[in-house]
Amino acid sequence: MKTISKAILALLLFVKAVSAEPEPSQTKEVGQVGSNPAEAKEHKKDSKEPQTKVYRDLYEDTESGQIFTKPGANRVKVEYNRPLSGNTTTLPDAFAHRPDDTAKEKLTITGRMQFRGVSGSQDSLFNNGHRDFNTVDWNFRRLRLGAQYENDWWGANIQLRLENMLNRPDVVQTTSTLNYLNANGKPATTSYVTNTRLKDNRGYIHEAFAYAKIPYGGLRFVFGQLPTQFSREYLQSSANFVTLERSMIVNAIPQFDNGVMLQATPLKEIDHKWERYLQLSLMVGNGKGGGGDYGTGRRQDLTTANRYGAVNTSPIYYARAQVNVFGGLKRESDGKMVNWQEGEEIFQRELKWSVGAGYVQTQNLITPALYVPEYTPGTTSGIQLLTAQGSNPDRGSLDANGYPNFLVQNSVPTMGRPKMGLIGHTYDSTFTYKGFYLSGAYTKFGGAASNDLFGYHGTIGYNIPIFDKYYIMPVLKYEFIQGDFNRNGRIDPTDSLRVYWAGLNLFGDKHHFKAQLYYQVLGNQFDVNPNTGNAMPIDDRRVYLQLQANFWTGVVSPEAYSYRPN
């Protein structure tokens, strides 16, 4: 009993001693954050138990630099997000410099995957020839990854075309025969193999450019591999397509080119509220296209002759003007007006209308039109939209006697047709109001390389919101192109193509996650009746199902950038 009584008495004395300790005041001001040993010991004791971090307002004395918990004379509130003065990041010498105000920097990683299944009628490219719609070709239409950076006065954008990495490049070999005399003086032959070119070899760089903002009229100087400033559809990101593909006539000229560009929104100097109503672009490029479609190595400039066989020093010029009749697009979060981004307008309920015009000119058209399976009837080799000069020199070649050679096809230069030049005009418009959508364009080319090509297309649709989050949009589109593709001086049945589209867009997260189901008919007269020799149609009908996932991960939303990736 004595032992138990002593234990109880000792416990009571311990509890009394603990309860007698004074509690620290919660309202007492902390004068100076110093190094009090007792205070440090107390903090060390409290740190043994996990506690929720509480951020308090602190105030700095502008004269002494001391930190206080209450405002007072000569005290300013400490901003937690305020960047430190000077370059405090320890980096290698080559990367030692950092912007003083990192809060104005924006860095975003972007990615896009378009995966589709295609099935076609018996005569189409997407059929094995047994019966209509008996097979499905699953493939990647687009696979992109890139990064975008911007600070207060300049930015950069690099996008990789990963779908060009899906096919392994193959070396194409040629076997030749060499005639010679052997050691006995008798004729002999031997065969040797040479590597002539790489098959399926396209560049991996989709676009890569940088730009600097000039503080007048919204001027921006852009340089690198950038979108050509001609058609509205080429300036539209493939992530924002309302229809499944760009129109066929758009493929006549390259989508990207190496060059420099000036862009402006000049109405900003009249009144800031008019900034988004007018956009102007002037661009000068090499005319050899971007690396994603025409790339053959590190050098892709005017003096590179390894691809086309002749040095070409004729640049290509682009100009474009776009008027947004009712201003740019409104941001949902705060209603602020931002730049017009083609494809985003279908989610605006207000009246929006944009009209534009583009111009392109070059003395030597070097790049051939791209082969596009979506617009190629099954049993043909495709339409030659324009006739490029390619490797043919200016003023043509010479005959065996050294005189100008006029006995050549009319698709190459001669003394009378020294260059294969090109001039193009396009006029386009996009209109939307409360879900109703209407878009179209007319394009015409002239010059020796033009094939007298012209075309037009129109799209109509209606975007229906569902549960205030999802959208369903039926779409109809019609395209027509015509030109003297065989350059015989007349319009044959094989010189025109009509394309009909009917589709349904299902927007799960607007353009970020969507499904597109489309039916396509290629109206053509490209086949030949074996009995009469007259032109007859190729039965080419197709069904597409495309699924898209498009992510944009960063600290800012897409419209906060002054330039977005294509």
Beta strands, then each sheet from edge to edge (+ up, - down):
strand 1: 59-61
strand 2: 67-68
strand 3: 75-77
strand 4: 106-120
strand 5: 137-150
strand 6: 154-161
strand 7: 170-181
strand 8: 187-199
strand 9: 205-214
strand 10: 219-227
strand 11: 256-264
strand 12: 278-285
strand 13: 316-324
strand 14: 329-330
strand 15: 337-338
strand 16: 352-362
strand 17: 422-433
strand 18: 436-446
strand 19: 454-462
strand 20: 464-466
strand 21: 470-482
strand 22: 496-507
strand 23: 513-523
strand 24: 527-528
strand 25: 535-536
strand 26: 541-554
sheet 1: 2+ 1- 3+
sheet 2: 20+ 21- 19+ 18- 17+ 16- 13+ 12- 11+ 10- 9+ 6- 5+ 4- 26+ 23- 22+
sheet 3: 7+ 8-
sheet 4: 14+ 15-
sheet 5: 24+ 25-
end
